[in-house]
Amino acid sequence: MRVLILGGGDFVGRALVDAALDNGHDVTTLTRSTPTGRTPVGRTPSRGPVVETLYGDRTTPDGLAVLGRREWDAVFDTWARAPLVVQASVSVLAGRAAYY
């Protein structure tokens, strides 16, 4: 399964990344870049595959542009603090993911 995790760098997102990888899924994350203080996502070679990490700030108008026109089987959105931002993500990914 191709999985996109929005906010996969910390807390719940990190746990989702680990669970998806442990179950053999291909994982892509969208996270804010490290200059904003966020931690890049990935695994060391001893723990298994490295996650594809895309950087973007969903609170900006072009923050989801890095996703391009790609598609995923499932999207996990770990951030519900700003409903308008989540709504924008849902709109951008409509028709590009079987599950959100």
Sequence and secondary structure as in RCSB ss.txt:
>XXXX:A:sequence
MRVLILGGGDFVGRALVDAALDNGHDVTTLTRSTPTGRTPVGRTPSRGPVVETLYGDRTTPDGLAVLGRREWDAV
FDTWARAPLVVQASVSVLAGRAAYY
>XXXX:A:secstr
 EEEEET SSHHHHHHHHHHHHTT EEEEEE  GGGT       TTT    EEEE  TTSTTTTGGGTT  EEEE
EE   S HHHHHHHHHHHTTSEEE 
